[in-house]
Amino acid sequence: MDDDIPYLLLTPGPLTTSRGVRQSMLRDYCTWDADYNQLVADLRNRLVTLAGGGDRYTAVLMQGSGTFSVEATIGSVIPPGGKLLVISNGAYGRRMEQIARRLSIDHSECWLGETQVADPADVRQALQDDPAITHVAIVHCETSTGMLNPIESIGAVCRQMGKVYIVDAMSSFGGIPMSMESVGADFMISSANKCIQGVPGFGFVIADRDRLSETKGWARSLSLDLYDQWSEMESKGGKWRYTSPTHVVRAFVQAMDELDAEGGVAARHQRYSENHRRLVDGVAALGITALLPAAIQSPIITSFLYPDVDGFAFDDFYQALKQRRFVIYPGKVSDAQTFRIGNIGHVFPEDIDQLVAAIAEVIGELTVASSR
């Protein structure tokens, strides 16, 4: 734990960053400078390598939060006359449906409820029932619960049936081993401030070059035109169309260096998984249970049911943990009282052990207070 961080962000992003990432933003950069644009060009290549490599794929960086990149993708890669199937089991799947609706893109939603994992057989049936569907979109790690959807097997269905496959890997890319080939994705979307452990300010899309090349002129937005952003970066050596988040990009380069130094995605996944294991086992001993079964739970973030303690109130619980340097997340499930704790960022197993001890203290105080 860096001594200049007042508390740990145990959230799905923004998250706790390293001192090195924060210090990298102390230098200013010019968006037109050749050295800076080379940094961007190198970064795009590194992202493609992280996604499995190969000349078949390319990377596009897009200003804004991760949702900006999701909207840029949905709004740019579905042609006039195309139809999108959104498979959703949480708030972020529903957000993709909301984007399609707002952009007047023909679409249907396969809503599964918030605790039901996606089933490839159901996706196959939906595609058979509606031959007009051209594109399929799904969230890999649904951070409203922590659920992990089977994107590889769903990708196989899409490939067999000739559908373009869009994967929102916002909270999993860089923290769970995967590749474009293994997933079967045509477009994979993530953000700087998730498992690669940068800071907020831009997202990115790993794309099949041929698929992206087809999309010229399809975008429903000027600033979120994925093809035009890609074309500019390709033809002008990493230059962005509009003002680049220079400090955030430099922080992300540092975060990528730190990912490599840690041992890559496999090593980071191992750390996150150990964080998750210690968290779930530790709070289970305190009578706090996870919302989802282990078989469909990601190591990224976990939803927990409120403990059976008289007078438990999340706001009081949150403040008591924050006073002990731990910041957690409120729940995002509509039919259960939950809170969420993330395992990603510059957070280590010993931090999780200290969190569990802090939770035990707070639960103990609440129990004593309720018995008076």
C-alpha positions as CSV (number, residue, x, y, z in Angstrom):
1,M,0.0,0.0,0.0
2,D,1.5,3.4,-1.1
3,D,1.6,5.7,1.9
4,D,0.3,8.6,-0.2
5,I,-3.0,6.8,-1.0
6,P,-5.7,7.7,1.7
7,Y,-7.7,4.6,0.9
8,L,-8.1,1.6,-1.4
9,L,-10.7,1.8,-4.1
10,L,-12.2,-1.7,-4.1
11,T,-14.3,-1.0,-7.1
12,P,-14.5,-2.1,-10.7
13,G,-12.9,1.2,-11.9
14,P,-11.8,3.8,-11.3
15,L,-9.5,1.8,-9.1
16,T,-6.4,2.1,-7.0
17,T,-3.4,2.8,-9.2
18,S,0.3,2.4,-8.5
19,R,2.6,5.3,-7.6
20,G,4.3,4.8,-10.9
21,V,1.1,5.3,-12.9
22,R,0.2,8.5,-11.0
23,Q,3.7,9.9,-11.3
24,S,3.7,9.3,-15.1
25,M,1.1,12.1,-15.4
26,L,3.4,14.8,-14.1
27,R,4.7,15.5,-17.5
28,D,2.8,17.5,-20.2
29,Y,2.6,16.3,-23.8
30,C,1.6,17.9,-27.1
31,T,-1.1,16.1,-29.1
32,W,0.7,17.0,-32.4
33,D,4.2,15.9,-31.2
34,A,5.7,13.1,-33.2
35,D,7.1,11.4,-30.1
36,Y,3.7,11.4,-28.4
37,N,2.0,10.0,-31.5
38,Q,4.6,7.3,-31.8
39,L,3.7,6.4,-28.2
40,V,0.1,6.0,-29.3
41,A,1.1,3.9,-32.3
42,D,3.2,1.6,-30.1
43,L,0.4,1.4,-27.6
44,R,-2.1,0.3,-30.3
45,N,0.3,-2.5,-31.3
46,R,0.8,-3.6,-27.8
47,L,-3.0,-3.9,-27.3
48,V,-3.3,-6.1,-30.3
49,T,-0.5,-8.3,-29.0
50,L,-2.2,-8.5,-25.6
51,A,-5.4,-9.6,-27.5
52,G,-3.5,-12.4,-29.2
53,G,-1.7,-10.6,-31.9
54,G,-1.7,-11.1,-35.7
55,D,-2.0,-8.8,-38.7
56,R,-5.7,-9.6,-38.8
57,Y,-6.4,-7.3,-35.9
58,T,-6.1,-3.6,-35.1
59,A,-6.8,-1.3,-32.2
60,V,-8.7,2.0,-32.0
61,L,-8.5,4.4,-29.0
62,M,-11.5,6.5,-28.2
63,Q,-11.8,9.5,-25.8
64,G,-14.2,9.2,-22.8
65,S,-15.3,6.5,-20.5
66,G,-15.7,2.9,-21.5
67,T,-19.4,3.5,-22.4
68,F,-18.2,6.0,-25.1
69,S,-16.3,3.1,-26.7
70,V,-19.3,0.8,-26.4
71,E,-21.5,3.4,-28.1
72,A,-18.9,4.1,-30.7
73,T,-18.8,0.4,-31.6
74,I,-22.6,-0.2,-31.6
75,G,-23.2,3.1,-33.4
76,S,-20.5,2.5,-36.1
77,V,-20.3,-1.2,-37.0
78,I,-24.0,-2.1,-37.6
79,P,-25.0,-1.1,-41.2
80,P,-28.2,0.4,-42.3
81,G,-30.6,-2.5,-42.5
82,G,-28.6,-4.5,-39.9
83,K,-30.0,-5.9,-36.7
84,L,-28.4,-6.3,-33.3
85,L,-29.1,-9.0,-30.7
86,V,-28.1,-7.9,-27.2
87,I,-27.7,-10.7,-24.7
88,S,-28.1,-9.1,-21.3
89,N,-28.1,-10.2,-17.6
90,G,-27.3,-7.0,-15.9
91,A,-27.1,-3.2,-16.0
92,Y,-24.3,-3.1,-18.6
93,G,-26.0,-5.4,-21.0
94,R,-29.1,-3.3,-20.7
95,R,-27.0,-0.2,-21.4
96,M,-26.0,-1.7,-24.8
97,E,-29.7,-2.2,-25.5
98,Q,-30.4,1.4,-24.5
99,I,-27.6,2.6,-26.8
100,A,-29.2,0.7,-29.7
101,R,-32.6,2.1,-28.9
102,R,-31.3,5.7,-28.6
103,L,-29.5,5.4,-31.9
104,S,-32.6,3.9,-33.6
105,I,-30.7,0.7,-34.5
106,D,-33.0,-2.3,-35.2
107,H,-32.4,-4.7,-32.3
108,S,-33.8,-7.3,-30.0
109,E,-32.8,-8.1,-26.4
110,C,-32.4,-11.5,-24.9
111,W,-33.0,-10.5,-21.2
112,L,-32.0,-13.3,-18.8
113,G,-32.5,-11.7,-15.4
114,E,-29.6,-10.6,-13.1
115,T,-28.6,-14.0,-11.8
116,Q,-28.9,-16.2,-14.9
117,V,-25.8,-16.8,-17.0
118,A,-26.0,-16.7,-20.8
119,D,-26.6,-20.0,-22.5
120,P,-25.1,-20.6,-26.0
121,A,-28.1,-22.9,-26.9
122,D,-30.4,-20.0,-26.2
123,V,-28.3,-17.7,-28.4
124,R,-28.4,-20.3,-31.2
125,Q,-32.2,-20.5,-30.9
126,A,-32.6,-16.7,-31.0
127,L,-30.5,-16.5,-34.1
128,Q,-32.5,-19.3,-35.8
129,D,-35.8,-17.6,-34.8
130,D,-34.7,-14.3,-36.3
131,P,-32.6,-14.5,-39.5
132,A,-32.6,-10.7,-39.7
133,I,-30.0,-10.5,-36.9
134,T,-26.6,-9.6,-38.3
135,H,-24.7,-8.7,-35.0
136,V,-24.6,-10.1,-31.5
137,A,-23.4,-8.2,-28.4
138,I,-22.7,-9.4,-24.9
139,V,-20.9,-8.3,-21.7
140,H,-18.2,-10.7,-20.6
141,C,-18.0,-9.7,-16.9
142,E,-21.3,-8.2,-15.9
143,T,-20.1,-5.9,-13.2
144,S,-23.5,-5.2,-11.8
145,T,-23.2,-8.7,-10.2
146,G,-19.7,-10.0,-11.0
147,M,-21.1,-12.7,-13.4
148,L,-18.8,-14.1,-16.0
149,N,-20.6,-15.0,-19.3
150,P,-19.3,-17.8,-21.5
151,I,-18.1,-15.6,-24.4
152,E,-16.0,-18.3,-26.0
153,S,-18.9,-20.8,-26.6
154,I,-21.2,-18.0,-27.6
155,G,-18.6,-16.8,-30.0
156,A,-18.4,-20.3,-31.6
157,V,-22.2,-20.1,-32.2
158,C,-21.8,-16.7,-33.8
159,R,-19.0,-17.9,-36.0
160,Q,-21.0,-21.0,-37.1
161,M,-24.0,-18.8,-38.0
162,G,-22.1,-16.0,-39.7
163,K,-22.9,-13.2,-37.2
164,V,-20.6,-10.3,-36.3
165,Y,-19.7,-10.7,-32.6
166,I,-19.2,-7.7,-30.3
167,V,-17.8,-8.4,-26.8
168,D,-17.8,-5.8,-24.0
169,A,-14.7,-7.0,-22.1
170,M,-14.6,-3.7,-20.1
171,S,-13.9,-5.3,-16.8
172,S,-12.1,-8.4,-17.9
173,F,-9.6,-7.6,-20.6
174,G,-6.1,-7.6,-19.2
175,G,-7.2,-9.5,-16.1
176,I,-8.6,-12.7,-17.5
177,P,-6.6,-14.7,-20.2
178,M,-8.4,-14.4,-23.6
179,S,-7.6,-13.7,-27.2
180,M,-9.6,-12.5,-30.1
181,E,-9.2,-15.9,-31.7
182,S,-10.3,-17.9,-28.6
183,V,-13.3,-15.7,-28.1
184,G,-14.2,-15.5,-31.8
185,A,-14.8,-11.7,-31.4
186,D,-14.9,-9.3,-34.3
187,F,-14.9,-6.3,-31.9
188,M,-13.7,-6.4,-28.3
189,I,-14.1,-3.3,-26.1
190,S,-12.3,-2.3,-22.9
191,S,-11.1,0.8,-21.0
192,A,-8.0,2.3,-19.6
193,N,-9.1,2.2,-16.0
194,K,-9.9,-1.4,-15.5
195,C,-7.7,-4.5,-15.3
196,I,-4.7,-2.8,-17.0
197,Q,-4.8,-0.4,-14.0
198,G,-4.6,2.9,-15.7
199,V,-6.8,6.0,-15.0
200,P,-10.1,7.0,-16.6
201,G,-10.1,9.0,-19.8
202,F,-10.3,6.7,-22.8
203,G,-11.4,3.3,-24.0
204,F,-10.2,1.1,-26.8
205,V,-11.6,-1.4,-29.3
206,I,-9.7,-4.4,-30.7
207,A,-11.1,-5.1,-34.1
208,D,-10.9,-7.4,-37.0
209,R,-9.4,-5.2,-39.7
210,D,-11.6,-6.5,-42.5
211,R,-14.8,-6.1,-40.4
212,L,-13.8,-2.5,-39.4
213,S,-12.8,-1.6,-43.0
214,E,-16.4,-2.4,-44.1
215,T,-17.9,0.2,-41.8
216,K,-16.9,3.4,-43.5
217,G,-19.9,5.8,-43.5
218,W,-22.1,3.8,-41.1
219,A,-21.5,5.8,-37.9
220,R,-24.5,7.6,-36.3
221,S,-22.2,10.1,-34.6
222,L,-19.3,12.4,-35.7
223,S,-17.1,12.2,-32.5
224,L,-17.9,8.6,-31.9
225,D,-17.2,7.4,-35.5
226,L,-15.0,4.3,-34.9
227,Y,-13.9,4.0,-38.5
228,D,-12.9,7.6,-38.9
229,Q,-10.9,7.5,-35.6
230,W,-9.2,4.3,-36.8
231,S,-8.4,5.8,-40.2
232,E,-6.9,8.9,-38.7
233,M,-4.7,6.8,-36.4
234,E,-3.7,4.5,-39.2
235,S,-2.8,7.2,-41.7
236,K,-1.2,9.7,-39.4
237,G,1.0,7.7,-37.2
238,G,-1.1,7.5,-34.0
239,K,-2.8,11.0,-34.2
240,W,-6.2,11.3,-32.7
241,R,-8.9,13.2,-34.6
242,Y,-9.7,15.5,-31.7
243,T,-7.9,16.4,-28.5
244,S,-6.2,13.4,-27.1
245,P,-6.2,12.7,-23.3
246,T,-2.4,12.9,-23.3
247,H,-1.8,12.4,-19.5
248,V,-4.1,9.5,-19.4
249,V,-2.4,7.8,-22.4
250,R,1.0,8.2,-20.7
251,A,-0.4,6.7,-17.5
252,F,-1.7,3.8,-19.5
253,V,1.6,3.1,-21.1
254,Q,3.1,3.0,-17.7
255,A,0.3,0.6,-16.6
256,M,1.1,-1.6,-19.6
257,D,4.7,-1.7,-18.5
258,E,3.7,-2.7,-15.0
259,L,1.4,-5.4,-16.4
260,D,4.4,-6.9,-18.3
261,A,6.6,-6.6,-15.2
262,E,4.1,-8.5,-13.1
263,G,4.2,-11.4,-15.5
264,G,1.4,-10.5,-18.0
265,V,-2.3,-11.4,-17.9
266,A,-1.8,-14.8,-16.4
267,A,0.0,-13.5,-13.4
268,R,-2.5,-10.7,-12.9
269,H,-5.4,-13.1,-13.2
270,Q,-3.7,-15.3,-10.5
271,R,-3.5,-12.3,-8.2
272,Y,-7.0,-11.2,-8.8
273,S,-8.2,-14.8,-8.2
274,E,-6.3,-15.0,-4.9
275,N,-7.8,-11.7,-3.9
276,H,-11.2,-13.0,-4.7
277,R,-10.7,-16.3,-2.8
278,R,-9.5,-14.6,0.3
279,L,-12.4,-12.2,0.2
280,V,-15.2,-14.7,-0.3
281,D,-13.8,-17.2,2.2
282,G,-13.1,-14.4,4.8
283,V,-16.5,-12.8,4.7
284,A,-18.2,-16.2,4.6
285,A,-16.8,-16.8,8.1
286,L,-18.6,-13.6,9.1
287,G,-21.9,-14.7,7.8
288,I,-21.8,-12.7,4.5
289,T,-22.6,-14.7,1.4
290,A,-22.1,-14.0,-2.3
291,L,-25.1,-13.4,-4.5
292,L,-23.9,-15.7,-7.3
293,P,-22.7,-19.4,-7.2
294,A,-19.0,-19.8,-7.6
295,A,-19.4,-21.5,-11.1
296,I,-20.4,-18.3,-12.7
297,Q,-18.6,-15.8,-10.5
298,S,-15.7,-13.7,-11.9
299,P,-12.6,-12.8,-9.9
300,I,-13.1,-9.2,-10.8
301,I,-16.0,-8.0,-8.5
302,T,-18.4,-9.8,-6.2
303,S,-21.9,-8.9,-5.1
304,F,-22.7,-9.8,-1.5
305,L,-26.0,-10.1,0.2
306,Y,-26.5,-7.8,3.2
307,P,-25.5,-9.6,6.4
308,D,-28.2,-10.7,8.8
309,V,-27.5,-8.0,11.4
310,D,-30.3,-5.9,13.0
311,G,-30.1,-2.3,11.9
312,F,-27.6,-3.0,9.0
313,A,-27.6,0.1,6.7
314,F,-25.2,0.2,3.7
315,D,-24.3,3.9,4.1
316,D,-23.2,3.3,7.7
317,F,-21.3,0.2,6.7
318,Y,-19.6,2.1,3.8
319,Q,-18.6,5.0,6.0
320,A,-17.2,2.8,8.7
321,L,-15.1,0.9,6.1
322,K,-13.9,4.1,4.5
323,Q,-12.7,5.4,7.9
324,R,-10.6,2.2,7.9
325,R,-9.2,3.1,4.4
326,F,-11.5,0.7,2.3
327,V,-13.9,2.1,-0.3
328,I,-16.5,-0.4,-1.6
329,Y,-19.4,-0.2,-4.0
330,P,-23.2,-0.1,-3.5
331,G,-25.2,-2.9,-5.0
332,K,-26.7,-2.8,-8.5
333,V,-29.2,-5.6,-8.4
334,S,-32.9,-4.8,-8.6
335,D,-34.4,-7.6,-6.6
336,A,-31.9,-8.2,-3.8
337,Q,-30.1,-6.0,-1.2
338,T,-26.5,-6.2,-2.1
339,F,-23.2,-4.4,-2.0
340,R,-20.1,-5.0,-4.2
341,I,-16.4,-5.4,-3.5
342,G,-13.8,-5.3,-6.3
343,N,-10.6,-7.3,-6.4
344,I,-8.8,-5.5,-9.2
345,G,-6.4,-2.6,-9.3
346,H,-3.1,-2.2,-7.3
347,V,-4.6,-4.4,-4.6
348,F,-2.9,-7.4,-3.1
349,P,-3.9,-10.4,-1.0
350,E,-2.6,-8.8,2.2
351,D,-4.9,-5.8,1.5
352,I,-7.8,-8.2,1.3
353,D,-6.9,-9.8,4.6
354,Q,-6.9,-6.4,6.2
355,L,-10.3,-5.6,4.6
356,V,-11.8,-8.8,6.0
357,A,-10.5,-7.8,9.4
358,A,-12.0,-4.4,9.0
359,I,-15.4,-5.9,8.0
360,A,-15.3,-8.1,11.1
361,E,-14.7,-5.1,13.3
362,V,-17.6,-3.2,11.7
363,I,-20.0,-6.1,11.9
364,G,-19.0,-6.6,15.5
365,E,-19.8,-3.0,16.3
366,L,-23.1,-3.2,14.5
367,T,-24.0,-6.4,16.4
368,V,-23.2,-4.8,19.7
369,A,-25.2,-1.6,18.8
370,S,-28.2,-3.6,17.7
371,S,-28.2,-5.6,21.0
372,R,-28.5,-2.5,23.2
